[in-house]
Amino acid sequence: MRGRVALFSIILLAVALTGCISTDQDYASLTVEVSGEGTITPRQGTHKYPAGTLVELEAHPAPGWTFSRWEGEVVDPYAVRTNMAAEKRHRVRAVFVQDAAVLEAPGGLIRWRADGTQVMARPNGTGDIEYIMIHAMSDAAANPTDPYRIERIREIFDEYGVESHYVIDRQGLTYQFVEDALAGRHGGKGSWGGNPRLANNMNRYAVGIELLGIGTTEEMIPVIGSASNSAIKPRNRGYTEAQYSALEHLVAILQQRYHVPKENIIGHDDYDPARKWDPGVLFDWNRL
């Protein structure tokens, strides 16, 4: 009997030494959590995978909720479906937000610009707000095949020396980049209604809303050039149903809050038709 026990112990030791018995060091743990209302694949809880496994993650928002982002070491934090390499202990959270909620911009609100200048307050605070200006923007010039990454918006603002109050992404998520009481640089040069106080001065009086969108070929070639324009996927032009729904909700809030009449909701191309195309011919004004 002793001989058998000793032989069995030797066999176990040999197997372990040759790597046929896995230890905890061969596995990675992944704890998956949810913030808000929704489910995820794999389900909530802690899971173990062989070290080096590529784990696929997918978010499923509940009715009335929208997927916002992943928190943790994932490949693409803003994609509904993404993956990660399980190599150690990981914790990943899927964040869902209620539809039409206004989120703070990635990196926080812009009060000071990258060049060290301050975003100035409107002289009379929100009492100056009389207009709502609709814009469109994208990263198509630099990244025509992936033009809508919300984490790139702040860099684009810095690069072009502008900033807008709100940005609505392709999924209908609304991000606030500048407080309403501040005069973000979104209007630029232009005029409206023959009113001299609005000439090159719309920043003082308007809240700017950027839709992540791309115009027609004719609209975009003068802006981003032929090479970038030709790389744009057809589905990335125009605007999504989710964006229209979010825009309707946001505009209604701003109209009520600042008593903005319907006729004072204008496009950037209305204010400066000689230079600006946005939101362009693909934008459905009937939705407002």
Secondary structure, DSSP 8 states (H G I E B T S, - for coil): -HHHHHHHHHHHHHHHHTT-S--GGGEEEEEEEEESSEEEES-SEEEEEETTEEEEEEEEE-TTEEEEEEESS-S-TT-SEEEEEE-SEEEEEEEEEETT-EEE-TT---SB-TTS-B--B-TTGGGG--EEEEEEE-STTT-TTS---GGGHHHHHHHHT---SEEE-TTS-EEE-S-TTB--S-S-S---TT-GGGTT-HHHHEEEEEEE-B--HHHHHHHH-HHHHHTS-GGGBB--HHHHHHHHHHHHHHHHHHT--GGGEEEHHHH-TTT--TT-TTS-GGG-
